[in-house]
Amino acid sequence: MAELPLPGAAKPKLRVGKLFARLGIGLLVLVGLVVAAVVWAVPWYVRRECIEQAAAHGVVLSLADVTLDATGFRLLDVHATSPALPGVSVQAAELGVEMTGLKPQRLTVRRGTLQLQGRWSDNATAFAKWRASGQGGRGGEWAPESLVADESRIVWQAPFAENARVEASNTHLQIVWASAGTELHARSDVVAVTIPAGGLGPWRVDIDRTPATSRLRVALDPAVPDACTVLVVGDDQRTTSIDVTVPRSPPARLGVAPALLGLKGKSLQVEASVHYATLGPRRADVSGKGGLYGIEASLPQPLDVTWDLTASGDPVAGLDVKKSHLTAGPLAGTMTGTLKAFDDGFRVDLAWAGGPVPCSAFEAPLGEGSPLDFAFQVRKLAQDTGMVRVQGTVRGRGTLAFDSRDPGSAHAQFAPETTCQVALFGQP
């Protein structure tokens, strides 16, 4: 008679099922621990490593939080300074770091603020010194290949004078560090300059710089960016050309208040066309023409001033202004002066003298104050009948001083000298 299987024979299968269940639970717990590590421990580790790596390279870094994504991680509420760069600080709501393996590839700053203090030459020297030091040494696993900033702002105190300030809003910036050198591309649609005498701008500014070339373009009237422009082009050693194109426009449209130049006029307008070019390390030429229209200068009527100039020579020692003329109303004369170039700007000093011309050349009321039109008509009638003659002459002198490193010191002056008299029957 066959023996029946014992019930206990099913127990091994039951034990195997329980083992798999326990393994499943264990795996779930392990996955949970890994997730917890990624969510908490990894961001904490990344945050610590970022702060320590920055400190190793002379940068004081603080940040509020770190989040991870598919390409790398993002640092939130970032603030960075460096004792080696005392005039520089960076704040950003978000700093994205794209990684290739364990090496940062690209930094992306959003809603950031870059604050600078001091002249460009001083900051550039400090940055070059830091880059050449052991902390800021070129290359290295810590150095990214590119930096991009969007929706950012630049605030620059004392860039060319102690009491000046430049602020650029809505800035896009891209820097690429390569073996051949550094490339920079930047643009801001709202650049404003503040000096004690008032404000300049807003202007649109575009900058493109490679190891061999540089290009700066300023649109003085951002509403019509191709109309009124300043274009500065250079190579790796010096500025090679400057072109200024300003069709006849009110100064306010160019972001320049007439008071900054010491000029008055209810209908003041300006135009200019200037070309500067270097012909070698010790030679440069300048040519230009333009005008100021509707200047009120204590004369019977507003003056229109037109000019044309040429200059040549050593830009460092000073270009001599020659074969240059200026006409102010009926007054005409020659201009003399110098133009000097510096590493961070230029300076122009001009002087002019015109006349004399007869007082009768000014077809407007003469004398002190502002005579009534009726009185002027009576005088004209008397002149036409020979009862009254206008005697005397008018001369004019003017000066212009402008330093691009300190626009607040710009000064233009026109001083008429009159000896006009009204003679009755030939007797003054």
Buried (B, 14 or more C-beta within 10 A) or exposed (E): EEEEEEEEEEEEEEEEEEEEEEEEEEEEEEEEEEEEEEEEEBBEEBBEEBBEBBEEBBBEBEBEEBEEEEBBBBBBEBBBBBEBBEBBBBBBBBBBBBEEEEEBBBBBBBEBBBBBBBBBEBBEEBBEEBBEEEBBEEEEEEBBBBBBBBBBBBBBBBBBBEEBBBBBBBBBBBBBBEEEEEBBBBBBBBBBBBBEBBBBBBBBBBBBBBEEEBBBBBBBBBEEBEBBBBBBBBEEEBBBEBBBBBEEBBBEBBBBBBEBBBBBBEEBBBBBBBEBBBEEEEEBBBBBBBBBBBBBBEBBEBBBBBBBBBBBBBBBEBBBBBEBBBBBBBBBBBBBBBBBBEEBBBBBBBBBBBBBBBBBBBEEBBBEEEBEEEEBEEBBEBBEEEEBBBBBBBBBBBBBBBBBBBBBBBBBEBEBEBEBEBEEEEEE
